[in-house]
Amino acid sequence: MGRLEGKVALVTGAARGQGAAAARRFVAEGAKVVVADVADTEGKQLADELGPSAVYTHLDVGDEDDWARAVERTLTEFGALTVLVNNAGVLHFSALAETTLADYERVIRVNQVGAFLGMRSVVEPMSAAGGGAIVNVSSVEGLAGMPFLVAYTASKFAIRGMTKVAALELGERNIRVNSLHPGMIDTKMVQDAAGGAEVDLSWVGRKVALRRVGRPEEIAELALFLASDESSYCTGGEFVADGGATATHALKV
């Protein structure tokens, strides 16, 4: 049997990058997966690629009504909802003094409000199923700050904190909630925020202990562990996959 046999997962931001890698890995391990995103064309293509174990649904994670529809679609298609991966996110680089309120609010709406609405939306269906697992994708920027990422860092710290509150409230319902903290991962979101696909990110990788940038598939492996019963005594925790970025301090040369 697969490691997620019998599980039904809703993965946000699943059309590409870390979300797509998680969706593929989950299906490979026996889960039924709802691929949720605003990128309809890419999301539908992925669901088609994954076959009968996956369906696509449009989901703007900052919209309450979209969440209600996504949960209902999950229950209609697969009869239950036992895993949520709050992966959808946006990245915005700008100096604090130059960050507009609109840009700040856009990041908070997707990253922070999206995770909140996602957790709130699955409490009842997971309780009805006898329990479940929520994986909130934060970041190393949810553990420490980084210049030019004031909105992103704020949102990722918030996810880390909300995870702990949810874990405390939902433990009695047998719902586990953990935060996942990737470092620099080679995804289109990062490339776009850094200036486009032609931008060379290898110099960032050389700054961490493993001397390379991470791959979405490596984050998917950690998400798989947190979604599975292998992590049955893990809740309210912070799980880091960053190549060693947080093993040092600012005086490193």
For each residue, the residues with C-beta under 8 A, 3 or more apart:
1: 5 30
2: 5 28 29 30 31
3: 29 30 224 228 230
4: 7 9 26 29 30 31 83 224 227 228
5: 1 2 29 30 31
6: 30 82
7: 4 26 30 31 32 82 83 227 228
8: 31 32 33 34 74 78 79 80 81 82 83
9: 4 23 26 31 32 33 34 82 83 84 85 227
10: 33 34 36 70 71 74 81 83 84 85 122
11: 14 19 22 23 26 33 34 35 36 85 87
12: 19 36 37 59 61 84 85 86 87 88 114 118
13: 16 17 18 19 36 37 61 87 88 89
14: 11 19 20 22 23 33 35 36 37 43 46 85 87
15: 19 20 35 37 39 42 43 46
16: 13 19 20 37 39 42 187 188
17: 13 20 21 185 187 188 189 216
18: 13 21 22 87 137 182 185 187 216 219 220 223
19: 11 12 13 14 15 16 22 23 35 37 85 87 88
20: 14 15 16 17 23 24 35 46 216
21: 17 18 24 25 215 216 217 219 220
22: 11 14 18 19 25 26 85 87 219 220 223 224
23: 9 11 14 19 20 26 27 33 35 46 50 54
24: 20 21 27 28 46 50 220
25: 21 22 28 29 217 220 221 223 224
26: 4 7 9 11 22 23 29 31 33 83 223 224 227
27: 23 24 30 31 32 33 50 51 53 54
28: 2 24 25
29: 2 3 4 5 25 26 224 228
30: 1 2 3 4 5 6 7 27
31: 2 4 5 7 8 9 26 27 53 83 227
32: 7 8 9 27 53 54 77 78
33: 8 9 10 11 14 23 26 27 50 53 54 55
34: 8 9 10 11 54 55 56 57 70 73 74 77 78
35: 11 14 15 19 20 23 43 46 47 50 54 55 56 57
36: 10 11 12 13 14 43 56 57 58 59 61 70 88
37: 12 13 14 15 16 19 40 42 43 56 58 59 88
38: 58 59 60
39: 15 16 42 43
40: 37 43 44 56 58
41: 44 45
42: 15 16 37 39 45 46
43: 14 15 35 36 37 39 40 46 47 56 58
44: 40 41 47 48 56
45: 41 42 48 49
46: 14 15 20 23 24 35 42 43 49 50 54 56
47: 35 43 44 50 54 55 56
48: 44 45 51
49: 45 46
50: 23 24 27 33 35 46 47 53 54
51: 27 48 54
52:
53: 27 31 32 33 50
54: 23 27 32 33 34 35 46 47 50 51
55: 33 34 35 47 73 77
56: 34 35 36 37 40 43 44 46 47
57: 34 35 36 69 70 73 74
58: 36 37 38 40 43 66
59: 12 36 37 38 63 66 67 69 70 88
60: 38 63 66
61: 12 13 36 66 67 86 88 110 113 114 115 117 118
62: 109 110 113 114 117
63: 59 60 66 67 117
64: 67 68 117
65: 68 69
66: 58 59 60 61 63 69 70
67: 59 61 63 64 70 71 117 118 121
68: 64 65 71 72 121
69: 57 59 65 66 72 73
70: 10 34 36 57 59 66 67 73 74 121
71: 10 67 68 74 75 81 121 122 125
72: 68 69 75 76
73: 34 55 57 69 70 76 77
74: 8 10 34 57 70 71 77 78 80 81 125
75: 71 72 78 79 80 81 125
76: 72 73
77: 32 34 55 73 74
78: 8 32 34 74 75 81
79: 8 75
80: 8 74 75 125 128 129
81: 8 10 71 74 75 78 84 122 125 126 129 132
82: 6 7 8 9 126 129 131 132 133
83: 4 7 8 9 10 26 31 132 133 134 135 227
84: 9 10 12 81 118 119 122 126 132 133 134 135
85: 9 10 11 12 14 19 22 135 137 223 227
86: 12 61 114 115 118 119 134 135 136 137 159
87: 11 12 13 14 18 19 22 135 137 223
88: 12 13 19 36 37 59 61 110 111 114
89: 13 110 111 114 137 155 189
90: 106 107 110 111 152 189
91: 107 149 152 189 190 192 193
92: 99 103 106 107 149 151 152 193
93: 148 149 193 194
94: 98 99 100 103 148 150
95: 98 99 147 148
96: 99 150
97:
98: 94 95
99: 92 94 95 96 103 104 150 151
100: 94 103 104
101: 104 105
102: 105 106
103: 92 94 99 100 106 107 151
104: 99 100 101 107 108 150 151 154
105: 101 102 108 109
106: 90 92 102 103 109 110 151
107: 90 91 92 103 104 110 111 151 152 154 155
108: 104 105 111 112 113 151 154 155 158
109: 62 105 106 112 113 114
110: 61 62 88 89 90 106 107 113 114 155
111: 88 89 90 107 108 114 115 152 155 156 158 159
112: 108 109 115 116 154 155 158 159 162
113: 61 62 108 109 110 116 117
114: 12 61 62 86 88 89 109 110 111 117 118
115: 61 86 111 112 118 119 136 158 159 162
116: 112 113 119 120 162
117: 61 62 63 64 67 113 114 120 121
118: 12 61 67 84 86 114 115 121 122 134
119: 84 86 115 116 122 123 134 136 162 166 177
120: 116 117 123
121: 67 68 70 71 117 118
122: 10 71 81 84 118 119 125 126 132 134
123: 119 120 126 127 170 173 175
124: 127 128
125: 71 74 75 80 81 122 128 129
126: 81 82 84 122 123 129 131 132 134 173 175
127: 123 124 130 131 173 175
128: 80 124 125
129: 80 81 82 125 126 132
130: 127 174
131: 82 126 127 173 174 175 176
132: 81 82 83 84 122 126 129 174 175 176
133: 82 83 84 175 176 177 178 226 227 228 231
134: 83 84 86 118 119 122 126 163 166 170 175 176 177 178
135: 83 84 85 86 87 178 179 180 223 226 227
136: 86 115 119 159 160 162 163 177 178 179 180
137: 18 85 86 87 89 159 179 180 182 219 223
138: 141 142 143 156 157 159 160 163 179 180 181 238
139: 142 143 152 156 181 182 183
140: 143 144 181 182 183 240 242 245 246
141: 138 144 145 146 149 152 153 156 157
142: 138 139 153 156 157 159 160 179 181 238
143: 138 139 140 160 181 238 240 246
144: 140 141 246
145: 141 149 153
146: 141 149 153
147: 95
148: 93 94 95
149: 91 92 93 141 145 146 152 153
150: 94 96 99 104 153 154
151: 92 99 103 104 106 107 108 154 155
152: 90 91 92 107 111 139 141 149 155 156
153: 141 142 145 146 149 150 156 157
154: 104 107 108 112 150 151 157 158
155: 89 107 108 110 111 112 151 152 158 159
156: 111 138 139 141 142 152 153 159 160
157: 138 141 142 153 154 160 161
158: 108 111 112 115 154 155 161 162
159: 86 111 112 115 136 137 138 142 155 156 162 163 179
160: 136 138 142 143 156 157 163 164 179 181 238
161: 157 158 164 165
162: 112 115 116 119 136 158 159 165 166
163: 134 136 138 159 160 166 167 177 178 179 236 238
164: 160 161 167 168 236
165: 161 162 168 169
166: 119 134 162 163 169 170 175 177
167: 163 164 170 171 176 177 178 235 236
168: 164 165 171 236
169: 165 166
170: 123 134 166 167 173 175 176 177
171: 167 168 174 175 176 235
172:
173: 123 126 127 131 170
174: 130 131 132 171
175: 123 126 127 131 132 133 134 166 170 171
176: 131 132 133 134 167 170 171 226 231 232 234 235
177: 119 133 134 136 163 166 167 170 235 236
178: 133 134 135 136 163 167 226 231 234 235 236 237 238 239
179: 135 136 137 138 142 159 160 163 237 238 239
180: 135 136 137 138 219 222 223 226 239 241
181: 138 139 140 142 143 160 238 239 240 241 242 246
182: 18 137 139 140 185 214 219 241 242
183: 139 140 208 214 240 241 242 243 245 246
184: 190 201 204 205 208 213 214 242 243 245
185: 17 18 182 190 213 214 215 216 218 219
186: 190 191 201 213 214 215 216
187: 16 17 18 190 191 216
188: 16 17 191 192 197
189: 17 89 90 91 192 193
190: 91 184 185 186 187 193 194 201
191: 186 187 188 194 195 196 197 199 201
192: 91 188 189 196
193: 91 92 93 189 190
194: 93 190 191 199 201
195: 191 198 199
196: 191 192 199
197: 188 191
198: 195
199: 191 194 195 196
200: 203
201: 184 186 190 191 194 204 205 213
202: 205 206 212 213
203: 200 206 207
204: 184 201 207 208 213
205: 184 201 202 208 210 211 212 213 243
206: 202 203 211 212
207: 203 204 245
208: 183 184 204 205 211 212 242 243 244 245
209: 243 244 245 247 248
210: 205 243 244
211: 205 206 208 243
212: 202 205 206 208 243
213: 184 185 186 201 202 204 205 243
214: 182 183 184 185 186 218 219 241 242 243
215: 21 185 186 218 219
216: 17 18 20 21 185 186 187 219 220
217: 21 25 220 221
218: 185 214 215 221 222 241
219: 18 21 22 137 180 182 185 214 215 216 222 223 241
220: 18 21 22 24 25 216 217 223 224
221: 25 217 218 224 225
222: 180 218 219 225 226 239 241
223: 18 22 25 26 85 87 135 137 180 219 220 226 227
224: 3 4 22 25 26 29 220 221 227 228
225: 221 222 228 230 231 239
226: 133 135 176 178 180 222 223 231 234 239
227: 4 7 9 26 31 83 85 133 135 223 224 231
228: 3 4 7 29 133 224 225 231
229: 232
230: 3 225
231: 133 176 178 225 226 227 228 234
232: 176 229
233:
234: 176 178 226 231 237 239
235: 167 171 176 177 178
236: 163 164 167 168 177 178
237: 178 179 234
238: 138 142 143 160 163 178 179 181
239: 178 179 180 181 222 225 226 234
240: 140 143 181 183 246
241: 180 181 182 183 214 218 219 222
242: 140 181 182 183 184 208 214 245 246
243: 183 184 205 208 209 210 211 212 213 214
244: 208 209 210 247 248
245: 140 183 184 207 208 209 242 248
246: 140 143 144 181 183 240 242
247: 209 244
248: 209 244 245 252
249: 252
250:
251:
252: 248 249
253:
